Amino acid sequence: MKKKETKPKNQNTDDLFPFHKENYKFLFLGLILLALGFILMIGGGSDNPNVFNKSIFDAQRLTVAPLLLIAGFVVEMWAVLKRPAPKK
């Protein structure tokens, strides 16, 4: 017969959750960066297919938005992988 594993009585239930308050802060920051990056990529098309619109090649769409997306994904990974600081 197997022994049942019991948690120590002095163990806090907060230690059982993988995410803590700081993880959620980074998670929402990453989501904001991702949303902002995708919003900056919107637009630049032309209403008339016979007219070329140069705004599709703006620096906003070619450099700023992808950098925000990369930063957002890095922050999201950090939020998932970050361990809470040990309590003293």
C-alpha positions in Angstrom: 0.0 0.0 0.0 1.3 3.5 -0.9 1.8 6.2 1.6 -0.2 9.3 0.9 2.0 12.4 0.5 0.9 15.3 2.6 2.1 18.8 2.5 3.7 20.2 5.6 1.4 22.1 7.8 3.6 25.2 7.7 3.6 25.4 3.9 1.8 28.4 2.5 -0.8 27.8 -0.3 0.8 30.7 -2.3 3.8 28.5 -2.9 1.7 26.0 -4.7 0.7 28.4 -7.5 3.1 28.7 -10.4 2.3 32.4 -11.1 2.5 35.2 -8.6 1.6 38.8 -8.7 4.8 39.9 -10.3 4.4 37.2 -13.1 0.9 38.6 -13.9 2.3 42.1 -14.1 4.9 41.0 -16.7 2.2 39.0 -18.5 -0.1 42.0 -18.9 2.9 44.2 -19.9 3.8 41.7 -22.6 0.2 41.6 -23.8 0.1 45.4 -24.0 3.3 45.5 -26.0 2.0 42.8 -28.4 -1.3 44.6 -28.9 0.5 47.9 -29.5 2.8 46.3 -32.1 -0.1 44.7 -34.0 -2.1 48.0 -33.9 0.9 49.9 -35.4 1.0 47.4 -38.2 -2.6 48.1 -39.2 -3.3 50.1 -42.4 -1.2 51.3 -45.2 -3.4 49.8 -47.9 -5.0 51.6 -50.8 -8.7 51.9 -51.5 -8.0 51.8 -55.2 -5.9 48.8 -56.4 -4.6 50.8 -59.3 -3.0 53.4 -57.0 0.2 52.6 -55.1 0.3 53.9 -51.5 3.8 54.5 -50.1 2.5 54.5 -46.5 2.8 50.7 -46.4 6.6 51.1 -46.2 6.6 53.5 -43.3 9.2 53.1 -40.5 6.3 52.6 -38.1 5.3 49.4 -39.9 8.7 48.1 -40.9 10.8 48.8 -37.7 8.8 50.0 -34.7 5.9 47.5 -34.8 8.1 44.4 -35.2 10.5 45.6 -32.5 7.5 46.0 -30.2 6.3 42.5 -31.1 9.7 41.0 -30.4 9.8 42.9 -27.0 6.3 41.7 -26.2 7.2 38.0 -26.9 10.4 38.3 -24.8 8.4 39.8 -21.9 5.8 37.0 -22.2 8.5 34.4 -22.0 10.1 36.1 -19.0 6.7 36.2 -17.3 6.2 32.5 -17.7 9.7 31.5 -16.8 10.4 33.9 -13.9 10.4 32.3 -10.4 9.4 34.3 -7.4 12.1 35.5 -5.0 12.4 33.3 -2.0 10.8 34.7 1.1 13.0 35.4 4.1 
